[in-house]
């Protein structure tokens, strides 16, 4: 790595630090933010890892379900592939939010680079963009693992009235 490249600040996996970072992020969001599920608690669950591979954890928050990967510190650089050179943040670190491919045993995982003061650099695989309609950590994990389908709220009459239908199907609404 040359001196002009942005630097990584990778640390040993810290699920407690990640939870603290998420709680800080949650506190910075408006109390009336409609994208948040205030019933959902922040929870981090470490997962099994392969030797010399990024170390994974499942993260459930009031806004999303993500898999977080920490760089295995036994390797000098994170095992990633990127098409464009990585850009630096104002402090010279690898900037957060850049899309890269993480090399994981037998697959490439599309992830975003992330950095928080509590945990340093890590990678995020977004498994679910919103937890708004979920009730618990267990339900979130069941949905992202494919063991439970997401349930849609019952549609109101207004939803049916705003739908375009043919004349033939119009009589079916009132039957």
N, C-alpha and C positions, 0 to 999 in steps of 0.2 A: 504494500500500500504506500503510495507516495504522500508527501506532506500536503499536497493540495486536496486530497480526498477528505470528505467529512469523516469524523471519527465516531466509532461506536462506543457507547457506554453501557455495555452488557454487564449484568450482575447475576448472582446466583438466584434461582427462582425463589420468590417471596410471595406466597399467597396472601399473607396478612398485609403486606405492603400494597398489593394489588387491590385488596378490598378497601384499604384506607384511601387509595387514589380514586377509586370509584365513588366512595362516599363524598370525597371532596368535589368531584365532578357533579354529583347529584345535588349537592348544596348550592352549586353555582347556577343550576337551572331554575327557571321561574316556578314558583309553587303551583301555578295554574297551567303548566305546560301539558297540553292534551296528549302529547306523545308518550308521556310517562305513565307507568302502572305503579301507583304508590302502594298497592297491595303487595308488590313483589319486593322481596328483600334481596340485597346483594349477597351472592354466595359464590365461593370459589371452591372447586373440587379438583384436586390433582388427579391426573390419569397416569396409567402405566406408560413407560417410555422405553424405546429401544436404546441399546448402548450407542453412544456417540451420536445421538439424534437430538434435535430440539426437544425440550421437556414441556409436555402439554398439560393444560388445565382447562376445565370447563368453567366459564364465567357467566352467571345469570345476573342481570341487572334490571332495574325498572324500565330500561329502554331497549335491551337487546340480549341475545344469547350468542356468545362468542367462544371460540376455542383460542386460548392464548398459548403461544409458544415462547419459551425462553431459550436463548442460545446456550448450548452445552459449552461450558467454559473450558473444556479440555481441548477445544479446537480454536485456532487463532481468529478466524473470521466466521460470521454466521453463514450457513450453507444456503445461499440464495442465488437466484438468477434474476437479472434485470436487463431490459432492452436498452434503457437510457442510463447514463451515469447518475448515480445517486446525488441529490442536492443536499446542501447543508442548511441548517437553521442559523439564526443570527449568532449563536454561540459556537458554531463550527461542528456541531454534532450532525449525524444523519438525521434529516428532517422527518418528522412524523407524517403519516398519511400517504407515503409513496407505495404504490403497488409493486410487489415482487413475487417471485415464485420461490417458495421454501422447499428445499430438497428434504423429503422425509422418506424413510425406507419404502421403496417400491412405488413412490408417487411424488408428484409435484403439487404443492398446495398453494393456491393463490391467497396471499395475505397482504395486510397493510403494515407498514412499519409504524411503531408507536413508541413514545417516550413519555414517561411520567417521572417526576422527581423522586417518588417513593420507590420505584422499581427499575429505573433506567430503561434501556431499549428492550423491546419485546415485539412479537408479531401477533397480529389478530386475524383470525379466520372468522368471518361473520357467518353464523349458522342460521340466525333469525333476526330480521331487522326490527322487530317490535314484539314486546311481551305484553302489550296492552290488554289482550284478551285472555291471558293466562292467570291462573290463581296461585301456583306454587312452583318451587324449584323442580320438584318431581315431575310436574306436568310439562314444564319447559324441556326437561331432559327427555321425556317420553316423546314429545313432538319432534325434536331435532333428531332423535335416533330412529324415527319412523314407526315407533310403537303405538302412537296415537295420532290420529288426523286432527288438524286444527278445526275447531268448530266455529261455524259462522253464527252470529246472532240471528234470531228470527227476523225475517224481513217484515217491515211494516207495510200497511196498505199503500202508503205513499210511494214506497219502493216499487210496488207493482204498477202503480199509476204512471210512474216516470219511465217505465219500460216500454219500448216500442214493440207492438204485437200486430199480427195480421187480423183481418176481420174474422177469419175462420176461428182463430184462437180467442177472440174477444168473448164469445159466448161461453167458452170454457172457464173464464174467470168468475162468471156468475152462476155456474152450474154446481 
